[in-house]
């Protein structure tokens, strides 16, 4: 017979995996350069909502302001 603690391992692992998949499902876009957008996170929240976050990717001259946000649903009502 399985130990009671081992019975909880698989359901917990399953929930963790599902939460990570849900977290990683999203959209990303570049909204401009960090030269003109000093606070990428705030700009992303204004443009895409409170669940959005952003940062300046300093890969280049001025960097790019990257936004990550939940993808809009494709449901047609």
Biopython code that builds the backbone (N, CA, C, O; Angstrom):
import numpy as np
from Bio.PDB.StructureBuilder import StructureBuilder

atoms = [
    (1, "UNK", "N", (0.843, -1.176, 0.000)),
    (1, "UNK", "CA", (0.000, 0.000, 0.000)),
    (1, "UNK", "C", (0.891, 1.242, 0.000)),
    (1, "UNK", "O", (1.933, 1.271, 0.655)),
    (2, "UNK", "N", (0.475, 2.253, -0.731)),
    (2, "UNK", "CA", (1.268, 3.473, -0.844)),
    (2, "UNK", "C", (1.192, 4.282, 0.442)),
    (2, "UNK", "O", (0.182, 4.279, 1.146)),
    (3, "UNK", "N", (2.275, 4.967, 0.722)),
    (3, "UNK", "CA", (2.296, 5.840, 1.892)),
    (3, "UNK", "C", (1.409, 7.053, 1.616)),
    (3, "UNK", "O", (1.309, 7.504, 0.475)),
    (4, "UNK", "N", (0.770, 7.579, 2.654)),
    (4, "UNK", "CA", (-0.112, 8.740, 2.448)),
    (4, "UNK", "C", (0.609, 9.946, 1.858)),
    (4, "UNK", "O", (0.024, 10.683, 1.065)),
    (5, "UNK", "N", (1.865, 10.159, 2.230)),
    (5, "UNK", "CA", (2.570, 11.321, 1.679)),
    (5, "UNK", "C", (2.827, 11.167, 0.191)),
    (5, "UNK", "O", (2.792, 12.155, -0.542)),
    (6, "UNK", "N", (3.086, 9.948, -0.274)),
    (6, "UNK", "CA", (3.347, 9.757, -1.701)),
    (6, "UNK", "C", (2.079, 9.918, -2.535)),
    (6, "UNK", "O", (2.159, 10.188, -3.734)),
    (7, "UNK", "N", (0.922, 9.757, -1.922)),
    (7, "UNK", "CA", (-0.330, 9.954, -2.653)),
    (7, "UNK", "C", (-0.548, 11.420, -3.016)),
    (7, "UNK", "O", (-1.287, 11.723, -3.953)),
    (8, "UNK", "N", (0.086, 12.327, -2.283)),
    (8, "UNK", "CA", (-0.080, 13.754, -2.549)),
    (8, "UNK", "C", (0.949, 14.292, -3.540)),
    (8, "UNK", "O", (0.790, 15.400, -4.051)),
    (9, "UNK", "N", (1.978, 13.539, -3.811)),
    (9, "UNK", "CA", (3.057, 14.037, -4.662)),
    (9, "UNK", "C", (2.581, 14.285, -6.091)),
    (9, "UNK", "O", (2.811, 15.367, -6.630)),
    (10, "UNK", "N", (1.930, 13.321, -6.709)),
    (10, "UNK", "CA", (1.526, 13.481, -8.103)),
    (10, "UNK", "C", (0.479, 14.577, -8.308)),
    (10, "UNK", "O", (0.607, 15.353, -9.255)),
    (11, "UNK", "N", (-0.545, 14.674, -7.469)),
    (11, "UNK", "CA", (-1.482, 15.791, -7.667)),
    (11, "UNK", "C", (-0.823, 17.159, -7.504)),
    (11, "UNK", "O", (-1.160, 18.103, -8.219)),
    (12, "UNK", "N", (0.107, 17.266, -6.574)),
    (12, "UNK", "CA", (0.795, 18.544, -6.380)),
    (12, "UNK", "C", (1.676, 18.854, -7.586)),
    (12, "UNK", "O", (1.696, 19.990, -8.061)),
    (13, "UNK", "N", (2.396, 17.865, -8.081)),
    (13, "UNK", "CA", (3.231, 18.080, -9.269)),
    (13, "UNK", "C", (2.375, 18.475, -10.471)),
    (13, "UNK", "O", (2.761, 19.349, -11.247)),
    (14, "UNK", "N", (1.229, 17.844, -10.626)),
    (14, "UNK", "CA", (0.336, 18.152, -11.733)),
    (14, "UNK", "C", (-0.148, 19.597, -11.656)),
    (14, "UNK", "O", (-0.173, 20.296, -12.669)),
    (15, "UNK", "N", (-0.526, 20.044, -10.483)),
    (15, "UNK", "CA", (-0.995, 21.424, -10.318)),
    (15, "UNK", "C", (0.116, 22.429, -10.571)),
    (15, "UNK", "O", (-0.124, 23.477, -11.171)),
    (16, "UNK", "N", (1.312, 22.132, -10.129)),
    (16, "UNK", "CA", (2.440, 23.034, -10.373)),
    (16, "UNK", "C", (2.713, 23.150, -11.868)),
    (16, "UNK", "O", (2.927, 24.250, -12.378)),
    (17, "UNK", "N", (2.706, 22.035, -12.563)),
    (17, "UNK", "CA", (2.952, 22.057, -14.009)),
    (17, "UNK", "C", (1.866, 22.851, -14.731)),
    (17, "UNK", "O", (2.170, 23.646, -15.620)),
    (18, "UNK", "N", (0.620, 22.645, -14.362)),
    (18, "UNK", "CA", (-0.465, 23.399, -14.999)),
    (18, "UNK", "C", (-0.357, 24.889, -14.722)),
    (18, "UNK", "O", (-0.611, 25.704, -15.610)),
    (19, "UNK", "N", (0.014, 25.253, -13.508)),
    (19, "UNK", "CA", (0.134, 26.676, -13.193)),
    (19, "UNK", "C", (1.274, 27.311, -13.976)),
    (19, "UNK", "O", (1.169, 28.467, -14.385)),
    (20, "UNK", "N", (2.366, 26.575, -14.192)),
    (20, "UNK", "CA", (3.471, 27.109, -14.981)),
    (20, "UNK", "C", (3.088, 27.259, -16.445)),
    (20, "UNK", "O", (3.477, 28.234, -17.087)),
    (21, "UNK", "N", (2.342, 26.321, -16.976)),
    (21, "UNK", "CA", (1.906, 26.417, -18.363)),
    (21, "UNK", "C", (0.982, 27.607, -18.533)),
    (21, "UNK", "O", (1.108, 28.354, -19.503)),
    (22, "UNK", "N", (0.062, 27.794, -17.609)),
    (22, "UNK", "CA", (-0.854, 28.922, -17.684)),
    (22, "UNK", "C", (-0.100, 30.233, -17.564)),
    (22, "UNK", "O", (-0.430, 31.200, -18.250)),
    (23, "UNK", "N", (0.911, 30.282, -16.700)),
    (23, "UNK", "CA", (1.688, 31.496, -16.515)),
    (23, "UNK", "C", (2.469, 31.846, -17.779)),
    (23, "UNK", "O", (2.581, 33.022, -18.128)),
    (24, "UNK", "N", (3.004, 30.854, -18.462)),
    (24, "UNK", "CA", (3.831, 31.102, -19.630)),
    (24, "UNK", "C", (3.027, 31.406, -20.883)),
    (24, "UNK", "O", (3.588, 31.888, -21.867)),
    (25, "UNK", "N", (1.745, 31.141, -20.870)),
    (25, "UNK", "CA", (0.935, 31.423, -22.040)),
    (25, "UNK", "C", (0.584, 32.901, -22.028)),
    (25, "UNK", "O", (-0.208, 33.349, -21.198)),
    (26, "UNK", "N", (1.163, 33.650, -22.935)),
    (26, "UNK", "CA", (0.911, 35.074, -22.995)),
    (26, "UNK", "C", (1.490, 35.652, -24.269)),
    (26, "UNK", "O", (2.051, 34.940, -25.102)),
    (27, "UNK", "N", (1.341, 36.952, -24.398)),
    (27, "UNK", "CA", (1.835, 37.638, -25.579)),
    (27, "UNK", "C", (2.968, 38.574, -25.191)),
    (27, "UNK", "O", (3.076, 39.009, -24.044)),
    (28, "UNK", "N", (3.809, 38.875, -26.171)),
    (28, "UNK", "CA", (4.928, 39.777, -25.966)),
    (28, "UNK", "C", (5.026, 40.699, -27.161)),
    (28, "UNK", "O", (4.817, 40.282, -28.300)),
    (29, "UNK", "N", (5.346, 41.956, -26.897)),
    (29, "UNK", "CA", (5.548, 42.908, -27.979)),
    (29, "UNK", "C", (6.565, 43.956, -27.551)),
    (29, "UNK", "O", (6.794, 44.165, -26.360)),
    (30, "UNK", "N", (7.162, 44.603, -28.523)),
    (30, "UNK", "CA", (8.078, 45.713, -28.288)),
    (30, "UNK", "C", (7.288, 46.991, -28.535)),
    (30, "UNK", "O", (6.678, 47.149, -29.593)),
    (31, "UNK", "N", (7.295, 47.906, -27.563)),
    (31, "UNK", "CA", (6.511, 49.133, -27.730)),
    (31, "UNK", "C", (7.375, 50.351, -28.041)),
    (31, "UNK", "O", (6.847, 51.445, -28.242)),
    (32, "UNK", "N", (8.663, 50.182, -28.082)),
    (32, "UNK", "CA", (9.541, 51.297, -28.426)),
    (32, "UNK", "C", (10.911, 51.138, -27.801)),
    (32, "UNK", "O", (11.256, 50.077, -27.280)),
    (33, "UNK", "N", (11.686, 52.210, -27.860)),
    (33, "UNK", "CA", (13.023, 52.175, -27.276)),
    (33, "UNK", "C", (12.997, 52.756, -25.872)),
    (33, "UNK", "O", (12.142, 53.574, -25.532)),
    (34, "UNK", "N", (13.935, 52.322, -25.080)),
    (34, "UNK", "CA", (14.025, 52.806, -23.699)),
    (34, "UNK", "C", (14.469, 54.267, -23.644)),
    (34, "UNK", "O", (14.338, 54.925, -22.612)),
    (35, "UNK", "N", (14.989, 54.762, -24.748)),
    (35, "UNK", "CA", (15.375, 56.174, -24.808)),
    (35, "UNK", "C", (14.144, 57.064, -24.661)),
    (35, "UNK", "O", (14.196, 58.099, -23.997)),
    (36, "UNK", "N", (13.045, 56.660, -25.279)),
    (36, "UNK", "CA", (11.823, 57.463, -25.252)),
    (36, "UNK", "C", (10.810, 56.977, -24.222)),
    (36, "UNK", "O", (9.882, 57.708, -23.876)),
    (37, "UNK", "N", (10.975, 55.771, -23.735)),
    (37, "UNK", "CA", (10.073, 55.214, -22.717)),
    (37, "UNK", "C", (10.928, 54.857, -21.503)),
    (37, "UNK", "O", (11.452, 53.746, -21.427)),
    (38, "UNK", "N", (11.077, 55.783, -20.551)),
    (38, "UNK", "CA", (11.967, 55.514, -19.416)),
    (38, "UNK", "C", (11.439, 54.454, -18.449)),
    (38, "UNK", "O", (12.233, 53.765, -17.808)),
    (39, "UNK", "N", (10.115, 54.309, -18.330)),
    (39, "UNK", "CA", (9.533, 53.331, -17.404)),
    (39, "UNK", "C", (8.686, 52.337, -18.200)),
    (39, "UNK", "O", (7.490, 52.544, -18.403)),
    (40, "UNK", "N", (9.323, 51.267, -18.641)),
    (40, "UNK", "CA", (8.638, 50.285, -19.494)),
    (40, "UNK", "C", (7.479, 49.604, -18.776)),
    (40, "UNK", "O", (6.432, 49.363, -19.378)),
    (41, "UNK", "N", (7.654, 49.296, -17.514)),
    (41, "UNK", "CA", (6.610, 48.583, -16.785)),
    (41, "UNK", "C", (5.321, 49.403, -16.720)),
    (41, "UNK", "O", (4.237, 48.875, -16.969)),
    (42, "UNK", "N", (5.434, 50.672, -16.390)),
    (42, "UNK", "CA", (4.243, 51.532, -16.321)),
    (42, "UNK", "C", (3.605, 51.705, -17.695)),
    (42, "UNK", "O", (2.380, 51.688, -17.820)),
    (43, "UNK", "N", (4.425, 51.870, -18.713)),
    (43, "UNK", "CA", (3.892, 52.034, -20.067)),
    (43, "UNK", "C", (3.139, 50.784, -20.512)),
    (43, "UNK", "O", (2.111, 50.883, -21.181)),
    (44, "UNK", "N", (3.642, 49.622, -20.147)),
    (44, "UNK", "CA", (2.963, 48.373, -20.504)),
    (44, "UNK", "C", (1.633, 48.238, -19.771)),
    (44, "UNK", "O", (0.642, 47.802, -20.357)),
    (45, "UNK", "N", (1.608, 48.611, -18.495)),
    (45, "UNK", "CA", (0.361, 48.538, -17.728)),
    (45, "UNK", "C", (-0.691, 49.480, -18.298)),
    (45, "UNK", "O", (-1.871, 49.131, -18.349)),
    (46, "UNK", "N", (-0.276, 50.670, -18.726)),
    (46, "UNK", "CA", (-1.217, 51.622, -19.318)),
    (46, "UNK", "C", (-1.771, 51.076, -20.632)),
    (46, "UNK", "O", (-2.964, 51.207, -20.910)),
    (47, "UNK", "N", (-0.920, 50.476, -21.424)),
    (47, "UNK", "CA", (-1.331, 50.017, -22.751)),
    (47, "UNK", "C", (-2.100, 48.705, -22.728)),
    (47, "UNK", "O", (-3.060, 48.541, -23.480)),
    (48, "UNK", "N", (-1.687, 47.751, -21.860)),
    (48, "UNK", "CA", (-2.252, 46.401, -21.913)),
    (48, "UNK", "C", (-2.993, 45.972, -20.654)),
    (48, "UNK", "O", (-3.519, 44.859, -20.618)),
    (49, "UNK", "N", (-3.056, 46.803, -19.627)),
    (49, "UNK", "CA", (-3.794, 46.456, -18.420)),
    (49, "UNK", "C", (-2.882, 46.106, -17.255)),
    (49, "UNK", "O", (-1.662, 46.025, -17.395)),
    (50, "UNK", "N", (-3.508, 45.899, -16.102)),
    (50, "UNK", "CA", (-2.773, 45.688, -14.854)),
    (50, "UNK", "C", (-1.969, 44.395, -14.814)),
    (50, "UNK", "O", (-0.991, 44.307, -14.070)),
    (51, "UNK", "N", (-2.351, 43.401, -15.587)),
    (51, "UNK", "CA", (-1.624, 42.130, -15.563)),
    (51, "UNK", "C", (-0.370, 42.164, -16.426)),
    (51, "UNK", "O", (0.404, 41.207, -16.426)),
    (52, "UNK", "N", (-0.161, 43.233, -17.148)),
    (52, "UNK", "CA", (1.013, 43.354, -18.010)),
    (52, "UNK", "C", (2.226, 43.770, -17.192)),
    (52, "UNK", "O", (2.104, 44.423, -16.155)),
    (53, "UNK", "N", (3.390, 43.382, -17.675)),
    (53, "UNK", "CA", (4.634, 43.867, -17.086)),
    (53, "UNK", "C", (5.650, 44.055, -18.198)),
    (53, "UNK", "O", (5.552, 43.442, -19.260)),
    (54, "UNK", "N", (6.607, 44.898, -17.941)),
    (54, "UNK", "CA", (7.593, 45.168, -18.965)),
    (54, "UNK", "C", (8.941, 45.486, -18.367)),
    (54, "UNK", "O", (9.070, 45.755, -17.173)),
    (55, "UNK", "N", (9.934, 45.450, -19.219)),
    (55, "UNK", "CA", (11.280, 45.814, -18.797)),
    (55, "UNK", "C", (12.059, 46.278, -20.016)),
    (55, "UNK", "O", (11.659, 46.044, -21.156)),
    (56, "UNK", "N", (13.174, 46.939, -19.755)),
    (56, "UNK", "CA", (14.033, 47.425, -20.817)),
    (56, "UNK", "C", (15.099, 46.384, -21.113)),
    (56, "UNK", "O", (15.916, 46.058, -20.251)),
    (57, "UNK", "N", (15.088, 45.871, -22.317)),
    (57, "UNK", "CA", (16.100, 44.918, -22.770)),
    (57, "UNK", "C", (17.241, 45.724, -23.377)),
    (57, "UNK", "O", (17.128, 46.223, -24.497)),
    (58, "UNK", "N", (18.318, 45.847, -22.652)),
    (58, "UNK", "CA", (19.442, 46.696, -23.065)),
    (58, "UNK", "C", (20.355, 45.991, -24.069)),
    (58, "UNK", "O", (21.578, 46.020, -23.930)),
    (59, "UNK", "N", (19.771, 45.376, -25.054)),
    (59, "UNK", "CA", (20.541, 44.696, -26.085)),
    (59, "UNK", "C", (20.598, 45.597, -27.317)),
    (59, "UNK", "O", (19.820, 45.430, -28.256)),
    (60, "UNK", "N", (21.507, 46.531, -27.303)),
    (60, "UNK", "CA", (21.621, 47.471, -28.408)),
    (60, "UNK", "C", (21.927, 48.863, -27.887)),
    (60, "UNK", "O", (22.319, 49.030, -26.732)),
    (61, "UNK", "N", (21.744, 49.866, -28.746)),
    (61, "UNK", "CA", (22.086, 51.239, -28.381)),
    (61, "UNK", "C", (21.271, 51.753, -27.200)),
    (61, "UNK", "O", (21.822, 52.060, -26.143)),
    (62, "UNK", "N", (19.969, 51.842, -27.382)),
    (62, "UNK", "CA", (19.111, 52.407, -26.344)),
    (62, "UNK", "C", (18.276, 51.357, -25.634)),
    (62, "UNK", "O", (17.657, 51.652, -24.612)),
    (63, "UNK", "N", (18.248, 50.177, -26.137)),
    (63, "UNK", "CA", (17.436, 49.120, -25.541)),
    (63, "UNK", "C", (16.016, 49.150, -26.078)),
    (63, "UNK", "O", (15.561, 50.148, -26.637)),
    (64, "UNK", "N", (15.337, 48.044, -25.896)),
    (64, "UNK", "CA", (13.949, 47.927, -26.347)),
    (64, "UNK", "C", (13.056, 47.719, -25.141)),
    (64, "UNK", "O", (13.411, 46.994, -24.212)),
    (65, "UNK", "N", (11.919, 48.346, -25.158)),
    (65, "UNK", "CA", (10.933, 48.189, -24.090)),
    (65, "UNK", "C", (10.035, 47.002, -24.451)),
    (65, "UNK", "O", (9.227, 47.084, -25.376)),
    (66, "UNK", "N", (10.185, 45.904, -23.716)),
    (66, "UNK", "CA", (9.423, 44.682, -23.972)),
    (66, "UNK", "C", (8.241, 44.594, -23.024)),
    (66, "UNK", "O", (8.384, 44.819, -21.822)),
    (67, "UNK", "N", (7.085, 44.268, -23.558)),
    (67, "UNK", "CA", (5.875, 44.095, -22.752)),
    (67, "UNK", "C", (5.394, 42.654, -22.844)),
    (67, "UNK", "O", (5.348, 42.066, -23.924)),
    (68, "UNK", "N", (5.041, 42.103, -21.702)),
    (68, "UNK", "CA", (4.418, 40.780, -21.615)),
    (68, "UNK", "C", (3.034, 40.973, -21.017)),
    (68, "UNK", "O", (2.880, 41.657, -20.005)),
    (69, "UNK", "N", (2.027, 40.371, -21.639)),
    (69, "UNK", "CA", (0.647, 40.576, -21.207)),
    (69, "UNK", "C", (-0.184, 39.370, -21.606)),
    (69, "UNK", "O", (0.207, 38.618, -22.499)),
    (70, "UNK", "N", (-1.341, 39.171, -20.948)),
    (70, "UNK", "CA", (-2.229, 38.071, -21.339)),
    (70, "UNK", "C", (-2.755, 38.308, -22.751)),
    (70, "UNK", "O", (-3.197, 39.408, -23.082)),
    (71, "UNK", "N", (-2.704, 37.281, -23.566)),
    (71, "UNK", "CA", (-3.204, 37.408, -24.938)),
    (71, "UNK", "C", (-4.712, 37.625, -24.924)),
    (71, "UNK", "O", (-5.426, 37.000, -24.140)),
    (72, "UNK", "N", (-5.193, 38.508, -25.788)),
    (72, "UNK", "CA", (-6.645, 38.681, -25.871)),
    (72, "UNK", "C", (-7.286, 37.398, -26.384)),
    (72, "UNK", "O", (-6.726, 36.705, -27.232)),
    (73, "UNK", "N", (-8.446, 37.100, -25.866)),
    (73, "UNK", "CA", (-9.128, 35.877, -26.296)),
    (73, "UNK", "C", (-9.635, 36.061, -27.716)),
    (73, "UNK", "O", (-9.956, 37.173, -28.137)),
    (74, "UNK", "N", (-9.702, 34.974, -28.436)),
    (74, "UNK", "CA", (-10.171, 35.017, -29.817)),
    (74, "UNK", "C", (-11.628, 34.595, -29.917)),
    (74, "UNK", "O", (-12.080, 34.151, -30.972)),
    (75, "UNK", "N", (-12.353, 34.732, -28.832)),
    (75, "UNK", "CA", (-13.767, 34.363, -28.830)),
    (75, "UNK", "C", (-14.574, 35.461, -29.509)),
    (75, "UNK", "O", (-14.401, 36.642, -29.209)),
    (76, "UNK", "N", (-15.434, 35.079, -30.403)),
    (76, "UNK", "CA", (-16.345, 36.019, -31.049)),
    (76, "UNK", "C", (-17.709, 35.888, -30.397)),
    (76, "UNK", "O", (-18.329, 34.826, -30.430)),
    (77, "UNK", "N", (-18.164, 36.972, -29.808)),
    (77, "UNK", "CA", (-19.472, 36.936, -29.133)),
    (77, "UNK", "C", (-20.566, 37.305, -30.088)),
    (77, "UNK", "O", (-21.736, 37.331, -29.706)),
]
sb = StructureBuilder()
sb.init_structure("model")
sb.init_model(0)
sb.init_chain("A")
sb.init_seg("    ")
for serial, (resi, resn, name, xyz) in enumerate(atoms, 1):
    if name == "N":
        sb.init_residue(resn, " ", resi, " ")
    sb.init_atom(name, np.array(xyz, "f"), 0.0, 1.0, " ", f" {name:<3s}", serial, name[0])
structure = sb.get_structure()
